[in-house]
């Protein structure tokens, strides 16, 4: 049996944009967690995003829009960057002002 080389998954390194509440979510006082599956290229850039768990009220789209602009350290195998998948949770909670 051949042993396979370990692969380290992609990791978030920069979040220049955080997901924002949509107007619809603010009016509805909606909150929750959007779970995303993110395909990251060997260059660390987001190539595709899938919504695994939805909240609705426009929050799913806000999460996809923000995470699509994040930067990742790519997955690594044998010391070389490769394409890989990361899972991201975007938590939307009401502010406590």
Secondary structure, 3 states (H helix, E strand, C coil): CCCCCCEECCEEEECCCCCCCCHHHHHHCCCEEEEEEEEECCCCEEEEEEEEECCCCCHHHHHHHHHCCCEEECEEECCEEECEEEEEEEEECCCCC
